[in-house]
Amino acid sequence: MRIELDNYSKEVLERVENEMGTDYGRKRNYVKIESLIAAIEDLEYEVHRLEEKIEDREQDIEDNYRQIPVWQQFGVCKYDR
């Protein structure tokens, strides 16, 4: 079964197709419901993948970086006075 897309929905689906690099079988202003479900599943997977990437970056920062004092950032000796 195909449904008719309004202009906004058509633009959204076009952006999703471009982002995902996938053609969801849109014919002019019509698309199959199964194709919309596939698009939603692809976007859900992409959100999950990006959440994991963010968590990995946060863990990397927590594990490998330390706060550098201002005096050390500017090369000023802490004991110069």
matplotlib code that plots the C-alpha trace (Angstrom):
import matplotlib.pyplot as plt

x = [0.0, 1.3, 0.5, 0.7, 3.3, 2.8, 5.6, 7.1, 7.1, 8.6, 11.4, 12.1, 12.2, 14.5, 16.9, 16.7, 17.5, 20.5, 21.8, 21.4, 22.4, 19.3, 16.4, 13.2, 11.2, 9.5, 7.5, 6.8, 4.7, 3.9, 5.8, 5.1, 4.4, 7.0, 9.6, 8.7, 9.2, 12.5, 13.5, 12.5, 14.5, 17.6, 17.3, 16.9, 20.0, 21.9, 20.8, 22.0, 25.3, 25.9, 25.0, 27.6, 30.1, 29.4, 29.7, 33.1, 34.4, 33.2, 34.9, 38.1, 38.2, 37.6, 40.3, 43.0, 42.8, 43.8, 43.1, 46.1, 46.6, 46.5, 50.1, 51.2, 49.1, 50.9, 54.3, 54.6, 56.6, 54.4, 57.1, 58.1, 57.3]
y = [0.0, 3.4, 6.7, 10.2, 12.5, 16.2, 18.6, 18.6, 14.8, 14.5, 16.8, 14.9, 11.6, 13.1, 14.2, 10.7, 9.1, 11.4, 10.8, 7.1, 6.7, 4.6, 4.8, 4.0, 3.5, 6.9, 7.5, 11.2, 11.9, 8.3, 5.8, 2.3, 2.0, -0.8, 1.7, 4.2, 1.5, 0.6, 4.3, 4.5, 1.4, 2.8, 6.0, 4.1, 2.1, 5.3, 7.0, 3.9, 3.9, 7.6, 7.2, 4.5, 6.7, 9.5, 7.1, 5.8, 9.4, 10.3, 7.2, 8.0, 11.5, 10.2, 7.6, 9.6, 13.3, 15.3, 18.9, 21.1, 24.0, 27.5, 28.3, 25.2, 26.0, 29.3, 28.1, 30.2, 28.7, 28.2, 29.4, 32.6, 35.5]
z = [0.0, -0.9, 0.9, -0.5, 1.0, 1.5, 0.5, 4.0, 4.3, 0.9, 1.8, 5.0, 3.2, 0.6, 3.4, 5.0, 1.6, 1.1, 4.7, 4.6, 0.9, 0.3, -2.1, -0.2, -3.4, -3.5, -6.7, -7.0, -3.9, -3.0, -0.9, 0.4, 4.1, 4.3, 2.9, 5.6, 8.2, 6.7, 6.8, 10.5, 11.3, 9.5, 11.4, 14.7, 14.0, 13.1, 16.4, 18.3, 16.5, 17.2, 20.9, 21.2, 19.5, 21.9, 24.9, 23.5, 23.2, 26.7, 28.1, 26.1, 27.5, 31.0, 30.7, 28.8, 29.5, 32.5, 33.4, 32.7, 35.0, 33.5, 34.4, 32.5, 29.5, 29.0, 29.9, 33.1, 35.9, 38.9, 41.2, 39.4, 41.7]

ax = plt.figure().add_subplot(projection="3d")
ax.plot(x, y, z, "-o")
ax.set_aspect("equal")
plt.show()
